């Protein structure tokens, strides 16, 4: 299972939504995320690298869920 968590965009201080495997500490793009995250963060932007990796997992088929 995967979750969405807000964290910094790679190479920037801007916040974006990342895709994270449940109970993982880093996103699909490799960004380390804190357990608490930036509380109250308000963004509608998504990490394009995470989204591309997630799309590849979906296209590969099968059950790639974690946790």
JOZIWO-V220005 format. One record per residue. SS is DSSP state (hx for helix, st for strand, lp for the rest). Layout:
SS / SS
//
This chain:
lp / st / st / st / st / st / st / st / lp / lp / lp / lp / lp / lp / st / st / st / st / st / st / st / lp / lp / lp / lp / st / lp / lp / lp / lp / lp / st / lp / lp / lp / lp / lp / lp / lp / lp / lp / lp / lp / lp / lp / st / lp / hx / hx / hx / hx / hx / hx / hx / hx / hx / hx / hx / hx / hx / lp / lp / lp / lp / lp / lp / lp
//
